[in-house]
């Protein structure tokens, strides 16, 4: 399942974070980071997914 989340993190970072933590702080933060730039959103999504 982590492989799917990691792939989603590259395609659409907020979706990967959503599948990991739901509608929490990290989800909304990831949307903000993705809107500021695609790369910060990916880095944050990977951090959230891999830190568990």
Phi and psi restraints in degrees (range 20) as a CNS / XPLOR table:
assign (resid 1 and name C) (resid 2 and name N)
       (resid 2 and name CA) (resid 2 and name C) 1.0 -63.9 20.0 2
assign (resid 2 and name N) (resid 2 and name CA)
       (resid 2 and name C) (resid 3 and name N) 1.0 -32.8 20.0 2
assign (resid 2 and name C) (resid 3 and name N)
       (resid 3 and name CA) (resid 3 and name C) 1.0 -61.9 20.0 2
assign (resid 3 and name N) (resid 3 and name CA)
       (resid 3 and name C) (resid 4 and name N) 1.0 -41.8 20.0 2
assign (resid 3 and name C) (resid 4 and name N)
       (resid 4 and name CA) (resid 4 and name C) 1.0 -64.5 20.0 2
assign (resid 4 and name N) (resid 4 and name CA)
       (resid 4 and name C) (resid 5 and name N) 1.0 -43.5 20.0 2
assign (resid 4 and name C) (resid 5 and name N)
       (resid 5 and name CA) (resid 5 and name C) 1.0 -63.8 20.0 2
assign (resid 5 and name N) (resid 5 and name CA)
       (resid 5 and name C) (resid 6 and name N) 1.0 -40.0 20.0 2
assign (resid 5 and name C) (resid 6 and name N)
       (resid 6 and name CA) (resid 6 and name C) 1.0 -66.0 20.0 2
assign (resid 6 and name N) (resid 6 and name CA)
       (resid 6 and name C) (resid 7 and name N) 1.0 -42.0 20.0 2
assign (resid 6 and name C) (resid 7 and name N)
       (resid 7 and name CA) (resid 7 and name C) 1.0 -62.9 20.0 2
assign (resid 7 and name N) (resid 7 and name CA)
       (resid 7 and name C) (resid 8 and name N) 1.0 -41.4 20.0 2
assign (resid 7 and name C) (resid 8 and name N)
       (resid 8 and name CA) (resid 8 and name C) 1.0 -64.2 20.0 2
assign (resid 8 and name N) (resid 8 and name CA)
       (resid 8 and name C) (resid 9 and name N) 1.0 -33.3 20.0 2
assign (resid 8 and name C) (resid 9 and name N)
       (resid 9 and name CA) (resid 9 and name C) 1.0 -62.9 20.0 2
assign (resid 9 and name N) (resid 9 and name CA)
       (resid 9 and name C) (resid 10 and name N) 1.0 -31.9 20.0 2
assign (resid 9 and name C) (resid 10 and name N)
       (resid 10 and name CA) (resid 10 and name C) 1.0 -80.0 20.0 2
assign (resid 10 and name N) (resid 10 and name CA)
       (resid 10 and name C) (resid 11 and name N) 1.0 -33.6 20.0 2
assign (resid 10 and name C) (resid 11 and name N)
       (resid 11 and name CA) (resid 11 and name C) 1.0 -83.2 20.0 2
assign (resid 11 and name N) (resid 11 and name CA)
       (resid 11 and name C) (resid 12 and name N) 1.0 -52.1 20.0 2
assign (resid 11 and name C) (resid 12 and name N)
       (resid 12 and name CA) (resid 12 and name C) 1.0 -143.5 20.0 2
assign (resid 12 and name N) (resid 12 and name CA)
       (resid 12 and name C) (resid 13 and name N) 1.0 89.8 20.0 2
assign (resid 12 and name C) (resid 13 and name N)
       (resid 13 and name CA) (resid 13 and name C) 1.0 -51.8 20.0 2
assign (resid 13 and name N) (resid 13 and name CA)
       (resid 13 and name C) (resid 14 and name N) 1.0 -43.7 20.0 2
assign (resid 13 and name C) (resid 14 and name N)
       (resid 14 and name CA) (resid 14 and name C) 1.0 -61.8 20.0 2
assign (resid 14 and name N) (resid 14 and name CA)
       (resid 14 and name C) (resid 15 and name N) 1.0 -30.1 20.0 2
assign (resid 14 and name C) (resid 15 and name N)
       (resid 15 and name CA) (resid 15 and name C) 1.0 -68.2 20.0 2
assign (resid 15 and name N) (resid 15 and name CA)
       (resid 15 and name C) (resid 16 and name N) 1.0 -40.2 20.0 2
assign (resid 15 and name C) (resid 16 and name N)
       (resid 16 and name CA) (resid 16 and name C) 1.0 -62.8 20.0 2
assign (resid 16 and name N) (resid 16 and name CA)
       (resid 16 and name C) (resid 17 and name N) 1.0 -40.3 20.0 2
assign (resid 16 and name C) (resid 17 and name N)
       (resid 17 and name CA) (resid 17 and name C) 1.0 -68.3 20.0 2
assign (resid 17 and name N) (resid 17 and name CA)
       (resid 17 and name C) (resid 18 and name N) 1.0 -40.0 20.0 2
assign (resid 17 and name C) (resid 18 and name N)
       (resid 18 and name CA) (resid 18 and name C) 1.0 -59.2 20.0 2
assign (resid 18 and name N) (resid 18 and name CA)
       (resid 18 and name C) (resid 19 and name N) 1.0 -44.2 20.0 2
assign (resid 18 and name C) (resid 19 and name N)
       (resid 19 and name CA) (resid 19 and name C) 1.0 -66.5 20.0 2
assign (resid 19 and name N) (resid 19 and name CA)
       (resid 19 and name C) (resid 20 and name N) 1.0 -22.3 20.0 2
assign (resid 19 and name C) (resid 20 and name N)
       (resid 20 and name CA) (resid 20 and name C) 1.0 -86.4 20.0 2
assign (resid 20 and name N) (resid 20 and name CA)
       (resid 20 and name C) (resid 21 and name N) 1.0 -47.3 20.0 2
assign (resid 20 and name C) (resid 21 and name N)
       (resid 21 and name CA) (resid 21 and name C) 1.0 -121.8 20.0 2
assign (resid 21 and name N) (resid 21 and name CA)
       (resid 21 and name C) (resid 22 and name N) 1.0 -8.4 20.0 2
assign (resid 21 and name C) (resid 22 and name N)
       (resid 22 and name CA) (resid 22 and name C) 1.0 80.6 20.0 2
assign (resid 22 and name N) (resid 22 and name CA)
       (resid 22 and name C) (resid 23 and name N) 1.0 -158.4 20.0 2
assign (resid 22 and name C) (resid 23 and name N)
       (resid 23 and name CA) (resid 23 and name C) 1.0 -84.4 20.0 2
assign (resid 23 and name N) (resid 23 and name CA)
       (resid 23 and name C) (resid 24 and name N) 1.0 65.1 20.0 2
assign (resid 23 and name C) (resid 24 and name N)
       (resid 24 and name CA) (resid 24 and name C) 1.0 -107.9 20.0 2
assign (resid 24 and name N) (resid 24 and name CA)
       (resid 24 and name C) (resid 25 and name N) 1.0 -169.5 20.0 2
assign (resid 24 and name C) (resid 25 and name N)
       (resid 25 and name CA) (resid 25 and name C) 1.0 -59.0 20.0 2
assign (resid 25 and name N) (resid 25 and name CA)
       (resid 25 and name C) (resid 26 and name N) 1.0 -42.8 20.0 2
assign (resid 25 and name C) (resid 26 and name N)
       (resid 26 and name CA) (resid 26 and name C) 1.0 -65.2 20.0 2
assign (resid 26 and name N) (resid 26 and name CA)
       (resid 26 and name C) (resid 27 and name N) 1.0 -32.2 20.0 2
assign (resid 26 and name C) (resid 27 and name N)
       (resid 27 and name CA) (resid 27 and name C) 1.0 -63.8 20.0 2
assign (resid 27 and name N) (resid 27 and name CA)
       (resid 27 and name C) (resid 28 and name N) 1.0 -49.9 20.0 2
assign (resid 27 and name C) (resid 28 and name N)
       (resid 28 and name CA) (resid 28 and name C) 1.0 -68.2 20.0 2
assign (resid 28 and name N) (resid 28 and name CA)
       (resid 28 and name C) (resid 29 and name N) 1.0 -37.3 20.0 2
assign (resid 28 and name C) (resid 29 and name N)
       (resid 29 and name CA) (resid 29 and name C) 1.0 -63.2 20.0 2
assign (resid 29 and name N) (resid 29 and name CA)
       (resid 29 and name C) (resid 30 and name N) 1.0 -39.0 20.0 2
assign (resid 29 and name C) (resid 30 and name N)
       (resid 30 and name CA) (resid 30 and name C) 1.0 -67.6 20.0 2
assign (resid 30 and name N) (resid 30 and name CA)
       (resid 30 and name C) (resid 31 and name N) 1.0 -37.0 20.0 2
assign (resid 30 and name C) (resid 31 and name N)
       (resid 31 and name CA) (resid 31 and name C) 1.0 -61.5 20.0 2
assign (resid 31 and name N) (resid 31 and name CA)
       (resid 31 and name C) (resid 32 and name N) 1.0 -44.5 20.0 2
assign (resid 31 and name C) (resid 32 and name N)
       (resid 32 and name CA) (resid 32 and name C) 1.0 -61.7 20.0 2
assign (resid 32 and name N) (resid 32 and name CA)
       (resid 32 and name C) (resid 33 and name N) 1.0 -46.0 20.0 2
assign (resid 32 and name C) (resid 33 and name N)
       (resid 33 and name CA) (resid 33 and name C) 1.0 -64.8 20.0 2
assign (resid 33 and name N) (resid 33 and name CA)
       (resid 33 and name C) (resid 34 and name N) 1.0 -37.0 20.0 2
assign (resid 33 and name C) (resid 34 and name N)
       (resid 34 and name CA) (resid 34 and name C) 1.0 -68.0 20.0 2
assign (resid 34 and name N) (resid 34 and name CA)
       (resid 34 and name C) (resid 35 and name N) 1.0 -36.7 20.0 2
assign (resid 34 and name C) (resid 35 and name N)
       (resid 35 and name CA) (resid 35 and name C) 1.0 -68.5 20.0 2
assign (resid 35 and name N) (resid 35 and name CA)
       (resid 35 and name C) (resid 36 and name N) 1.0 -32.7 20.0 2
assign (resid 35 and name C) (resid 36 and name N)
       (resid 36 and name CA) (resid 36 and name C) 1.0 -73.4 20.0 2
assign (resid 36 and name N) (resid 36 and name CA)
       (resid 36 and name C) (resid 37 and name N) 1.0 -28.8 20.0 2
assign (resid 36 and name C) (resid 37 and name N)
       (resid 37 and name CA) (resid 37 and name C) 1.0 176.0 20.0 2
assign (resid 37 and name N) (resid 37 and name CA)
       (resid 37 and name C) (resid 38 and name N) 1.0 141.9 20.0 2
assign (resid 37 and name C) (resid 38 and name N)
       (resid 38 and name CA) (resid 38 and name C) 1.0 -65.2 20.0 2
assign (resid 38 and name N) (resid 38 and name CA)
       (resid 38 and name C) (resid 39 and name N) 1.0 -40.2 20.0 2
assign (resid 38 and name C) (resid 39 and name N)
       (resid 39 and name CA) (resid 39 and name C) 1.0 -64.3 20.0 2
assign (resid 39 and name N) (resid 39 and name CA)
       (resid 39 and name C) (resid 40 and name N) 1.0 -44.9 20.0 2
assign (resid 39 and name C) (resid 40 and name N)
       (resid 40 and name CA) (resid 40 and name C) 1.0 -60.2 20.0 2
assign (resid 40 and name N) (resid 40 and name CA)
       (resid 40 and name C) (resid 41 and name N) 1.0 -34.7 20.0 2
assign (resid 40 and name C) (resid 41 and name N)
       (resid 41 and name CA) (resid 41 and name C) 1.0 -65.0 20.0 2
assign (resid 41 and name N) (resid 41 and name CA)
       (resid 41 and name C) (resid 42 and name N) 1.0 -39.6 20.0 2
assign (resid 41 and name C) (resid 42 and name N)
       (resid 42 and name CA) (resid 42 and name C) 1.0 -67.0 20.0 2
assign (resid 42 and name N) (resid 42 and name CA)
       (resid 42 and name C) (resid 43 and name N) 1.0 -45.7 20.0 2
assign (resid 42 and name C) (resid 43 and name N)
       (resid 43 and name CA) (resid 43 and name C) 1.0 -60.3 20.0 2
assign (resid 43 and name N) (resid 43 and name CA)
       (resid 43 and name C) (resid 44 and name N) 1.0 -45.2 20.0 2
assign (resid 43 and name C) (resid 44 and name N)
       (resid 44 and name CA) (resid 44 and name C) 1.0 -65.0 20.0 2
assign (resid 44 and name N) (resid 44 and name CA)
       (resid 44 and name C) (resid 45 and name N) 1.0 -42.5 20.0 2
assign (resid 44 and name C) (resid 45 and name N)
       (resid 45 and name CA) (resid 45 and name C) 1.0 -61.8 20.0 2
assign (resid 45 and name N) (resid 45 and name CA)
       (resid 45 and name C) (resid 46 and name N) 1.0 -44.3 20.0 2
assign (resid 45 and name C) (resid 46 and name N)
       (resid 46 and name CA) (resid 46 and name C) 1.0 -63.9 20.0 2
assign (resid 46 and name N) (resid 46 and name CA)
       (resid 46 and name C) (resid 47 and name N) 1.0 -39.4 20.0 2
assign (resid 46 and name C) (resid 47 and name N)
       (resid 47 and name CA) (resid 47 and name C) 1.0 -61.7 20.0 2
assign (resid 47 and name N) (resid 47 and name CA)
       (resid 47 and name C) (resid 48 and name N) 1.0 -45.4 20.0 2
assign (resid 47 and name C) (resid 48 and name N)
       (resid 48 and name CA) (resid 48 and name C) 1.0 -64.2 20.0 2
assign (resid 48 and name N) (resid 48 and name CA)
       (resid 48 and name C) (resid 49 and name N) 1.0 -43.0 20.0 2
assign (resid 48 and name C) (resid 49 and name N)
       (resid 49 and name CA) (resid 49 and name C) 1.0 -70.1 20.0 2
assign (resid 49 and name N) (resid 49 and name CA)
       (resid 49 and name C) (resid 50 and name N) 1.0 -41.2 20.0 2
assign (resid 49 and name C) (resid 50 and name N)
       (resid 50 and name CA) (resid 50 and name C) 1.0 -86.7 20.0 2
assign (resid 50 and name N) (resid 50 and name CA)
       (resid 50 and name C) (resid 51 and name N) 1.0 -13.8 20.0 2
assign (resid 50 and name C) (resid 51 and name N)
       (resid 51 and name CA) (resid 51 and name C) 1.0 -76.9 20.0 2
assign (resid 51 and name N) (resid 51 and name CA)
       (resid 51 and name C) (resid 52 and name N) 1.0 -16.2 20.0 2
